[in-house]
Amino acid sequence: MTFILFIRQEKISDDKDYNDEMMDVTGPGTDTVSYGLYEPEGKLLDTLDIGFIENNQMTKVLSFSHYIDADRKYTLLLLANFKQIEFSAADHRPAKSYTFKMTKDQVITLPIKAALPKKVGEIAFVIVPEAKYHLKDKDIDIATGLQENFIMRYITKNASSYKIDSEQPPTYKTDELTGEEIFMASGKMSNKVLYTSKSQMPVYLQVDNSREKKMNYALVAFSEHEQQKIDGKHVLHVSVENEKTNVYKIKLPRVEKEKNFQVIAFPAPFDHSATFEEVNFRGYSSIRTLIQP
């Protein structure tokens, strides 16, 4: 399956259908998921600019196309400065998540409204496929199929003035690259997928930077559709030297029933410079771990 983020500048949709299909790339039979964020009048937003905001009120339209031969549920989350906030989707009451079901070849548009915090520097939309699907067997194909979330990141005019207060020092550093941007394991440098773990157990989070330059990341954790603190913080800011892997020892949250747990790494937070233009619209997700009481 391929997923595609629509990015288009300086073009207005004449029919306001909020859908930019790419001939021979998306559409029925292509096994693709495509998505994009629009102004209400039909302009597709570039990821470096959230567009029009008035008095901290944001109104946008999400277009989502599901060209897969299967039904699937998706859960939409909204982050402001990487912290989960409430929003209204499709005129529903404000909540911190919105779940919608898609059928084969279905295309939908969701009006999105949110009251943003003052001086917000970055906004991220996270679409989680089958957030409550619990993988009981060690099936790497299913695990990796549900690993990646669909992410859209947008900068505001306040981003350049936003300063990261402090960075979390790693528990351990290594020159060995894991090959995964972010990976969760039971040991410091284990390469075994952590399919399940007990509540509140310590685990090791590996953050890999295979690039030629130092990279900053904002790390956030979710238990299905609810943000969880990492070591007491909603957002863990870390810095990884080029071609290095940092390892962080963290504790899983307490649960009373089985729940998925996943960490998302956002590279180059609040950075809209050309230096990081290939990564500052992305987010990388760990393989889900099923936490058991």
C-alpha positions in Angstrom: 0.0 0.0 0.0 1.2 3.5 -0.9 0.2 6.7 0.9 0.4 10.1 -0.7 0.3 13.6 0.7 -1.1 16.2 -1.7 1.1 19.3 -1.8 0.2 22.0 -4.3 0.9 25.8 -4.2 -0.7 28.8 -5.8 -3.6 26.9 -7.4 -7.2 27.1 -6.5 -9.7 24.3 -6.9 -12.5 25.7 -9.2 -15.1 23.2 -8.1 -14.1 23.1 -4.5 -14.0 19.3 -4.5 -11.0 19.3 -2.2 -9.5 16.4 -4.1 -6.3 16.4 -6.2 -6.1 13.0 -7.7 -2.9 12.2 -9.7 -3.6 10.4 -12.9 -2.2 6.8 -13.0 -1.0 7.2 -9.4 -4.2 7.5 -7.3 -7.7 6.4 -7.9 -9.6 3.1 -8.0 -7.4 0.0 -8.2 -4.2 1.7 -7.2 -4.0 0.4 -3.6 -3.3 3.9 -2.3 -4.3 6.2 0.5 -4.1 9.9 -0.4 -4.9 13.0 1.7 -4.5 16.8 1.9 -5.6 19.8 3.9 -7.4 22.7 2.3 -8.7 26.1 3.0 -12.6 26.2 3.0 -12.6 27.9 -0.4 -10.5 25.1 -2.0 -6.8 26.0 -1.8 -4.6 23.1 -1.0 -2.1 24.0 1.8 1.6 23.6 1.5 3.1 22.0 4.6 5.3 25.0 5.4 2.3 27.2 6.0 -0.9 26.5 7.9 -2.6 29.3 6.0 -5.4 31.6 7.4 -5.9 31.7 11.2 -8.0 34.4 12.9 -8.1 35.0 16.6 -6.5 31.6 17.2 -9.5 30.0 15.4 -8.6 27.5 12.6 -11.0 26.3 10.0 -9.8 23.8 7.4 -11.0 20.9 5.2 -9.4 17.5 5.2 -9.6 15.4 2.1 -9.0 11.7 2.4 -9.1 9.0 -0.3 -9.2 5.3 0.5 -8.4 3.3 -2.7 -7.9 0.0 -0.9 -10.0 -3.2 -1.4 -10.9 -3.4 2.3 -12.9 -1.5 4.9 -10.8 0.3 7.5 -11.3 2.7 10.4 -9.1 5.7 10.9 -8.7 8.0 13.9 -7.8 11.6 13.5 -5.7 13.5 16.1 -4.6 17.1 16.2 -1.4 18.4 17.8 -0.4 21.9 18.6 3.3 22.3 19.5 3.1 18.4 19.6 0.5 18.4 22.4 -2.9 16.8 21.7 -5.8 19.3 21.6 -9.5 19.2 21.0 -11.1 19.9 17.6 -14.4 19.5 15.9 -14.7 17.3 12.8 -17.7 17.1 10.5 -19.6 19.4 12.8 -19.4 16.9 15.8 -18.8 18.2 19.3 -15.2 19.1 20.1 -13.1 16.1 21.2 -9.5 15.0 21.2 -10.0 12.4 18.5 -12.4 11.6 15.7 -12.8 8.1 14.2 -14.2 7.5 10.8 -14.8 4.3 8.7 -13.8 4.1 5.0 -15.0 1.6 2.5 -13.4 0.5 -0.8 -12.6 3.5 -3.2 -14.3 6.0 -0.8 -13.4 9.7 -0.8 -14.5 12.0 2.0 -14.0 15.6 3.1 -14.0 16.5 6.8 -14.5 20.1 7.9 -12.1 20.7 10.8 -12.4 23.5 13.4 -10.2 24.1 16.4 -9.3 26.8 18.9 -5.5 26.9 18.9 -3.2 27.9 21.8 -1.7 31.3 21.6 1.6 31.6 19.8 1.4 28.1 18.5 4.5 27.3 16.3 3.6 24.0 14.6 0.4 22.1 14.0 0.3 18.4 13.1 -2.6 16.2 11.9 -2.1 12.5 12.7 -4.3 9.9 11.1 -4.0 6.5 12.8 -5.1 3.4 10.9 -7.1 0.9 13.0 -6.0 2.5 16.3 -7.7 -0.1 18.4 -6.6 -3.2 16.5 -4.7 -5.5 18.9 -2.1 -7.7 17.3 -2.1 -11.0 19.2 0.3 -12.9 17.1 3.9 -12.0 16.2 3.1 -11.2 12.6 5.6 -8.7 11.2 3.7 -8.0 8.0 0.6 -6.9 10.0 2.8 -5.0 12.5 4.6 -3.0 9.8 1.4 -2.5 7.9 -0.1 -0.7 10.9 3.1 1.0 11.9 3.0 4.2 9.8 0.5 6.9 10.6 -0.5 9.5 8.0 1.0 12.8 9.1 0.6 16.4 8.0 2.7 19.1 9.6 2.2 22.8 9.2 4.2 25.8 10.4 2.8 29.1 11.7 4.3 32.5 11.6 5.4 32.0 15.2 7.6 29.0 14.5 10.8 30.9 14.0 10.6 32.5 17.4 9.9 29.2 19.2 12.8 28.0 21.3 13.1 24.4 22.7 13.6 24.8 26.4 15.7 21.7 27.1 16.7 18.4 25.5 16.5 14.9 27.1 20.0 13.3 27.4 20.2 9.8 26.1 20.7 6.8 28.3 23.2 5.4 25.8 24.7 6.3 22.4 26.1 4.1 19.7 27.5 4.2 16.2 25.4 1.2 15.2 22.5 2.3 13.1 19.3 0.4 13.5 17.8 1.2 10.1 14.6 2.4 11.7 14.1 6.1 12.6 12.5 5.0 15.8 12.4 1.6 17.4 11.2 0.2 20.7 12.8 -2.8 22.3 13.2 -4.6 25.6 17.0 -4.2 25.6 19.4 -1.3 24.9 20.4 -2.4 21.4 18.0 -5.2 20.8 16.7 -5.5 17.2 13.7 -7.7 18.2 10.3 -6.2 17.8 8.6 -5.6 21.1 5.1 -6.9 20.2 3.8 -7.0 23.8 4.9 -5.9 27.2 3.5 -5.5 30.7 2.1 -2.3 32.1 4.7 0.1 33.5 7.7 -2.0 32.4 10.9 -0.2 31.3 11.7 -0.3 27.6 14.3 1.2 25.4 13.5 3.7 22.7 16.1 3.9 19.9 16.2 7.0 17.8 18.3 6.7 14.6 19.8 9.5 12.6 21.4 8.1 9.4 21.8 11.6 7.9 25.0 13.6 7.5 23.8 16.4 9.8 22.7 16.5 13.4 18.9 16.2 13.8 16.5 17.4 16.5 13.3 15.4 17.2 10.1 15.9 19.1 9.0 12.6 20.5 5.4 12.0 21.5 3.6 8.8 22.7 0.1 7.6 22.2 -1.9 4.8 23.8 -4.4 4.2 20.9 -5.9 7.7 20.6 -4.7 9.3 23.8 -1.4 11.1 24.2 0.7 9.7 27.0 3.6 11.3 28.9 7.1 10.1 28.4 9.1 10.3 31.7 6.6 12.9 32.9 6.7 15.0 29.7 4.1 15.4 27.0 6.9 16.1 24.5 10.4 14.8 24.7 12.9 17.0 22.8 16.0 15.1 21.8 19.0 15.7 19.6 20.9 13.0 17.7 24.3 13.4 16.1 24.8 12.5 12.4 25.1 8.8 11.8 24.4 7.9 15.5 21.7 6.2 17.4 20.5 7.5 20.8 18.8 5.1 23.2 16.4 6.3 25.9 15.1 4.2 28.7 11.4 5.0 29.3 8.6 3.4 31.3 5.4 2.2 29.7 2.2 3.8 31.0 -0.1 2.0 33.4 -3.1 0.3 31.8 -6.1 -1.5 33.3 -6.9 -3.3 30.0 -4.9 -4.1 26.9 -3.9 -1.0 24.9 -1.6 -0.3 22.0 1.4 2.0 22.6 3.3 3.8 20.0 5.9 6.7 19.8 6.1 9.2 17.0 9.3 11.0 16.2 8.9 14.4 14.5 12.2 15.5 12.9 13.2 19.2 12.8 10.4 20.6 15.0 9.5 24.2 14.3 12.1 24.3 11.5 11.1 25.4 8.1 14.5 26.0 6.7 15.6 24.5 3.3 18.2 22.4 5.2 15.5 20.1 6.4 12.9 20.4 3.7 12.9 16.7 3.0 12.0 15.8 6.6 10.2 18.7 8.3 6.8 17.6 7.0 7.2 14.0 8.1 6.7 11.9 11.3 8.2 8.5 11.9 6.3 5.9 14.1 7.5 3.0 16.1 6.0 -0.5 15.6 3.1 -0.7 18.0 3.5 -2.5 21.4 0.5 -4.1 23.0 0.6 -3.2 26.7 -1.0 -5.8 29.0 -2.2 -5.1 32.6 
